[in-house]
């Protein structure tokens, strides 16, 4: 079922990206399967199952806050299968990254592509504690009445 977001476009300003994300969420594909892990407050790992793909067949790119993992086999002619249970088709999987999330590295191991991510918040954006200083009141000494 596809929802119509056009009433929201007419009554909001600056939420185009959010509404586009909502619109594209319903059209997500299931291939290849993936996991998103959170190891601590600032570190994440995206694991994509890329069985049958080698280092040269898979690429990882980041542009405008979007992590894109693509896979395409290049090579010899396809063999004739009696049964093919391992999908080897080309794919493209995109992940929207939050603000200040950076890719730290990627490695292919046992048919799984691991992409390590870290949230690096600049000092200017980190919360800081503001000291509250009450003004000191000075007493005015006047002439004492006799």
FENTABEL-V723563 format. One record per run of one state. SS is the DSSP state (2 for helix, 1 for strand, 0 for the rest). FROM is the first residue (numbers start at 1). LEN is the number of residues. Records with the same first field share a line. If there is no record, write none. Layout:
# FENTABEL-V723563
SS->FROM-LEN ; FROM-LEN
This chain:
# FENTABEL-V723563
0->1-5 ; 12-4 ; 26-8 ; 39-4 ; 50-8 ; 64-2 ; 72-19 ; 97-4 ; 110-2 ; 120-3 ; 126-21
2->6-6 ; 16-10 ; 123-3
1->34-5 ; 43-7 ; 58-6 ; 66-6 ; 91-6 ; 101-9 ; 112-8
